[in-house]
Amino acid sequence: MAERDLYQILGVSRSSGEEEIRKAFRKLARANHPDVNPGDAAAEERFKEISFAYEILSDADKRARYDEFGHEGLAEGFDPEQGRAYRQWAHGARGDPFGGSFSSHVDLGDLFGDLFGSSPRGPRRGRDLESSLEIDFETAVCGGEVSINVGGSTLRVRIPAGADDGARVRLAGKGQPGNDGAPSGDLYLILRVRRHRFYRREGAHVHLDLPVTLPEAVLGAEIEVPTPHGPVTMKVPEGAQNGQVLRLRGKGAGRRRASGFGDLYVHLDVRLPEHEPRLQALARDAEPLYADTDVRAKLR
């Protein structure tokens, strides 16, 4: 993963904006998701690679460090100021990049250890680890806590509202133990959001196809509507059309870069009784009502 350019992984340019990067990630994540490619180890690795690239490029600070220093800038403990000083020295500037005079007996291992947060000898921090965590749709949308077992212990993990498929949650100090008293690494959980049987999500907004009866559409009604946050009562306006979209504010997913929640868009699906002669008779009686109306005028 560390050898490939993150922009190339997502198929975007370095000048791409946040929305373009997000769309590229969602397209690639859907195509390579383990649920879509069961048993395909190569697809699972691509999914991890895509998720890592998106985690960096969707974060303004991490993206800026990556643009300036490449993968080295993402290393644990990396100091950008020291990195700039070392780069200046390496391109011919005189003197020690950290102040004072530079001498040939400087231990380059120690120098790079200072830069990148590691040392070739002595106590060493444990490695970071990765694991996948499957969560349900409502937890991803609304946020919440889930329990996981790590090393025989049960941990409560907080899932932020609006979590995306492929997002990573960091558990500090739950990775590989360090040696000689050094701290443990971190554990990163890659989230996999289970598909919902009737909700579908677009960013912070959620969509729902809601069946309604003919009388409810024609006469109007107040009906109970399920939302990820719990059922609410919604008013169907008199004369509602099949496919009409109604909005329930704040009943969607959490916003990743802002407070509050997106909206739930309810798409009305008018259902007619099946094989009902009385409805057929009513339909014939209704034909004159369309005498002065061309319902397909927009198609001509």
Secondary structure per residue as TSV (DSSP state, phi and psi in degrees):
chain	resnum	aa	ss	phi	psi
A	1	M	-	360.0	-37.9
A	2	A	T	-72.5	-13.4
A	3	E	T	-88.2	-19.2
A	4	R	S	-98.1	146.7
A	5	D	-	-68.9	129.9
A	6	L	H	-66.9	-33.1
A	7	Y	H	-67.6	-38.0
A	8	Q	H	-67.3	-34.7
A	9	I	H	-59.2	-41.6
A	10	L	H	-89.3	-6.2
A	11	G	T	70.6	34.2
A	12	V	-	-123.9	165.9
A	13	S	-	-92.1	166.7
A	14	R	T	-68.6	-17.2
A	15	S	T	-93.7	2.2
A	16	S	-	-64.4	143.2
A	17	G	-	-84.6	175.2
A	18	E	H	-59.5	-42.4
A	19	E	H	-67.2	-40.2
A	20	E	H	-64.9	-40.5
A	21	I	H	-65.7	-41.7
A	22	R	H	-63.2	-43.6
A	23	K	H	-64.5	-40.7
A	24	A	H	-63.0	-42.0
A	25	F	H	-62.5	-48.2
A	26	R	H	-60.5	-40.3
A	27	K	H	-64.6	-46.1
A	28	L	H	-71.3	-37.5
A	29	A	H	-64.6	-40.7
A	30	R	H	-62.8	-42.3
A	31	A	H	-70.2	-28.7
A	32	N	H	-110.6	7.7
A	33	H	-	-62.6	137.6
A	34	P	T	-56.2	-30.2
A	35	D	T	-66.9	-28.9
A	36	V	T	-85.0	-23.8
A	37	N	S	-126.8	62.9
A	38	P	T	-59.8	131.4
A	39	G	T	79.7	0.6
A	40	D	-	-94.4	98.9
A	41	A	H	-65.1	-34.8
A	42	A	H	-65.8	-40.9
A	43	A	H	-65.2	-37.0
A	44	E	H	-64.8	-39.7
A	45	E	H	-65.9	-40.2
A	46	R	H	-62.9	-38.8
A	47	F	H	-62.0	-42.7
A	48	K	H	-63.6	-42.2
A	49	E	H	-63.7	-43.5
A	50	I	H	-63.6	-42.3
A	51	S	H	-64.7	-40.9
A	52	F	H	-64.4	-44.0
A	53	A	H	-61.2	-41.4
A	54	Y	H	-69.0	-37.3
A	55	E	H	-58.7	-40.3
A	56	I	H	-75.1	-49.8
A	57	L	H	-76.2	-15.8
A	58	S	T	-89.9	-5.9
A	59	D	S	-105.9	118.6
A	60	A	H	-58.4	-43.1
A	61	D	H	-68.8	-45.9
A	62	K	H	-65.2	-38.6
A	63	R	H	-63.9	-41.0
A	64	A	H	-63.3	-42.2
A	65	R	H	-65.4	-40.0
A	66	Y	H	-65.5	-42.2
A	67	D	H	-61.7	-34.7
A	68	E	H	-85.3	-39.3
A	69	F	H	-118.6	-5.6
A	70	G	G	75.6	-155.5
A	71	H	G	-64.6	-29.1
A	72	E	G	-59.8	-32.6
A	73	G	G	-68.6	-11.7
A	74	L	G	-95.6	-3.3
A	75	A	S	-66.7	146.9
A	76	E	T	-59.6	128.8
A	77	G	T	82.6	5.2
A	78	F	-	-65.2	134.2
A	79	D	-	-107.4	108.7
A	80	P	H	-57.4	-38.0
A	81	E	H	-65.8	-43.1
A	82	Q	H	-66.6	-36.0
A	83	G	H	-62.2	-42.4
A	84	R	H	-65.8	-40.7
A	85	A	H	-64.3	-42.5
A	86	Y	H	-65.5	-40.3
A	87	R	H	-63.5	-38.2
A	88	Q	H	-64.1	-44.4
A	89	W	H	-63.8	-42.1
A	90	A	H	-64.6	-23.7
A	91	H	T	-95.0	17.6
A	92	G	T	112.0	-2.0
A	93	A	-	-69.8	147.3
A	94	R	-	-84.4	154.2
A	95	G	S	90.6	168.5
A	96	D	-	-71.4	128.6
A	97	P	T	-63.3	-14.3
A	98	F	T	-109.5	17.4
A	99	G	S	102.1	148.3
A	100	G	S	84.3	-166.8
A	101	S	-	-103.1	142.6
A	102	F	-	-88.3	134.6
A	103	S	-	-127.5	158.6
A	104	S	T	-71.5	-13.0
A	105	H	T	-90.3	5.8
A	106	V	-	-61.6	133.3
A	107	D	-	-77.5	108.0
A	108	L	H	-64.8	-26.2
A	109	G	H	-63.5	-42.7
A	110	D	H	-66.7	-37.2
A	111	L	H	-60.9	-49.2
A	112	F	H	-70.0	-28.4
A	113	G	H	-63.1	-41.0
A	114	D	H	-64.0	-37.5
A	115	L	H	-71.4	-44.2
A	116	F	H	-110.8	8.6
A	117	G	T	77.6	20.9
A	118	S	-	-144.5	161.5
A	119	S	-	-136.8	142.9
A	120	P	S	-71.2	-10.0
A	121	R	S	-143.5	165.1
A	122	G	S	84.8	-171.4
A	123	P	-	-57.2	136.8
A	124	R	B	-130.4	134.6
A	125	R	-	-62.7	144.6
A	126	G	-	-67.7	158.2
A	127	R	-	-73.0	149.9
A	128	D	-	-74.3	145.0
A	129	L	E	-120.7	158.2
A	130	E	E	-125.9	145.9
A	131	S	E	-152.1	155.0
A	132	S	E	-94.6	149.7
A	133	L	E	-137.3	117.6
A	134	E	E	-88.1	130.7
A	135	I	E	-128.7	159.1
A	136	D	-	-82.2	166.6
A	137	F	H	-60.3	-45.2
A	138	E	H	-63.1	-38.1
A	139	T	H	-65.4	-40.2
A	140	A	H	-64.9	-40.5
A	141	V	H	-74.5	-47.0
A	142	C	H	-97.1	-15.6
A	143	G	-	83.1	165.9
A	144	G	E	159.4	-168.0
A	145	E	E	-122.7	143.7
A	146	V	E	-130.0	156.4
A	147	S	E	-102.4	138.1
A	148	I	E	-134.8	157.7
A	149	N	E	-103.8	123.7
A	150	V	E	-129.2	114.5
A	151	G	T	58.3	36.6
A	152	G	T	83.3	-0.8
A	153	S	E	-111.4	146.2
A	154	T	E	-94.0	126.5
A	155	L	E	-117.4	145.0
A	156	R	E	-97.1	123.7
A	157	V	E	-111.0	126.7
A	158	R	E	-86.5	124.7
A	159	I	E	-100.6	121.6
A	160	P	-	-70.8	145.9
A	161	A	T	-61.8	134.3
A	162	G	T	88.2	14.9
A	163	A	-	-61.4	136.2
A	164	D	-	-94.6	158.4
A	165	D	T	-62.3	127.6
A	166	G	T	94.7	-7.1
A	167	A	-	-66.9	156.0
A	168	R	E	-116.5	136.3
A	169	V	E	-113.2	128.4
A	170	R	E	-96.6	129.5
A	171	L	E	-111.2	102.3
A	172	A	T	-64.5	133.8
A	173	G	T	75.0	9.7
A	174	K	-	-105.5	15.1
A	175	G	S	-92.1	-150.6
A	176	Q	S	-68.1	136.0
A	177	P	-	-62.6	147.0
A	178	G	-	-80.2	172.0
A	179	N	B	-112.3	158.6
A	180	D	T	54.0	38.6
A	181	G	T	84.7	0.9
A	182	A	-	-71.3	155.5
A	183	P	-	-69.0	157.9
A	184	S	-	-74.3	159.8
A	185	G	-	-76.8	-173.6
A	186	D	-	-106.0	158.2
A	187	L	E	-109.4	126.2
A	188	Y	E	-108.4	123.0
A	189	L	E	-98.3	120.9
A	190	I	E	-90.8	118.2
A	191	L	E	-79.5	136.7
A	192	R	E	-123.2	115.7
A	193	V	E	-93.0	123.0
A	194	R	-	-67.8	141.2
A	195	R	-	-67.8	144.5
A	196	H	-	-96.2	151.4
A	197	R	S	-76.0	-20.3
A	198	F	S	-138.6	-12.1
A	199	Y	E	-90.1	150.7
A	200	R	E	-138.0	149.2
A	201	R	E	-121.5	141.3
A	202	E	E	-133.3	97.3
A	203	G	T	64.8	-123.6
A	204	A	T	-88.1	-3.4
A	205	H	E	-103.8	147.5
A	206	V	E	-120.9	143.9
A	207	H	E	-119.5	145.6
A	208	L	E	-141.9	129.2
A	209	D	E	-88.7	118.3
A	210	L	E	-112.6	112.8
A	211	P	E	-67.3	135.5
A	212	V	E	-134.0	154.9
A	213	T	E	-81.7	165.1
A	214	L	H	-61.8	-45.2
A	215	P	H	-61.3	-38.4
A	216	E	H	-62.8	-38.8
A	217	A	H	-73.0	-42.1
A	218	V	H	-74.6	-46.1
A	219	L	H	-93.2	-15.7
A	220	G	-	84.9	154.7
A	221	A	E	-168.6	162.3
A	222	E	E	-108.9	120.7
A	223	I	E	-129.7	156.8
A	224	E	E	-84.8	131.7
A	225	V	E	-121.3	129.6
A	226	P	-	-73.9	141.7
A	227	T	-	-134.2	161.3
A	228	P	T	-59.0	-19.8
A	229	H	T	-96.8	-0.5
A	230	G	-	121.4	161.8
A	231	P	-	-68.6	145.7
A	232	V	E	-135.8	162.9
A	233	T	E	-96.2	130.5
A	234	M	E	-125.5	142.5
A	235	K	E	-93.3	122.9
A	236	V	E	-90.1	121.5
A	237	P	-	-70.3	151.9
A	238	E	T	-59.9	134.9
A	239	G	T	76.3	24.5
A	240	A	-	-62.8	142.8
A	241	Q	-	-97.9	151.9
A	242	N	T	-60.8	130.9
A	243	G	T	89.2	-7.9
A	244	Q	-	-61.7	142.4
A	245	V	E	-110.2	126.8
A	246	L	E	-113.1	148.5
A	247	R	E	-115.9	133.2
A	248	L	E	-110.3	107.4
A	249	R	T	-67.5	139.6
A	250	G	T	72.4	11.1
A	251	K	-	-106.7	18.7
A	252	G	S	-100.7	-145.0
A	253	A	-	-93.0	157.8
A	254	G	B	-62.0	146.5
A	255	R	-	-87.8	127.3
A	256	R	T	-68.3	-36.6
A	257	R	T	-115.4	18.0
A	258	A	S	-155.1	168.4
A	259	S	S	-83.1	163.4
A	260	G	S	85.1	-172.1
A	261	F	B	-125.5	155.9
A	262	G	-	-73.9	-166.6
A	263	D	-	-110.4	160.6
A	264	L	E	-104.0	122.4
A	265	Y	E	-100.6	119.2
A	266	V	E	-101.2	118.2
A	267	H	E	-98.9	115.6
A	268	L	E	-73.0	132.2
A	269	D	E	-122.6	94.7
A	270	V	E	-73.9	123.0
A	271	R	E	-106.2	129.6
A	272	L	-	-97.0	147.0
A	273	P	-	-60.9	145.2
A	274	E	S	-90.9	137.0
A	275	H	S	51.8	51.7
A	276	E	-	-113.5	105.0
A	277	P	H	-58.3	-35.7
A	278	R	H	-64.7	-34.6
A	279	L	H	-69.3	-35.5
A	280	Q	H	-63.3	-40.2
A	281	A	H	-65.1	-41.3
A	282	L	H	-63.8	-36.7
A	283	A	H	-65.7	-39.4
A	284	R	H	-64.8	-39.4
A	285	D	H	-66.4	-26.6
A	286	A	H	-83.9	-12.2
A	287	E	G	-56.5	-40.0
A	288	P	G	-63.0	-21.7
A	289	L	G	-66.9	-18.0
A	290	Y	G	-99.7	8.4
A	291	A	T	-57.1	-37.5
A	292	D	T	-105.8	15.8
A	293	T	-	-127.2	127.3
A	294	D	-	-104.0	99.1
A	295	V	T	-69.8	-15.8
A	296	R	T	-109.2	24.0
A	297	A	G	-60.9	-34.1
A	298	K	G	-69.2	-15.5
A	299	L	G	-89.6	-4.0
A	300	R	-	-102.2	360.0
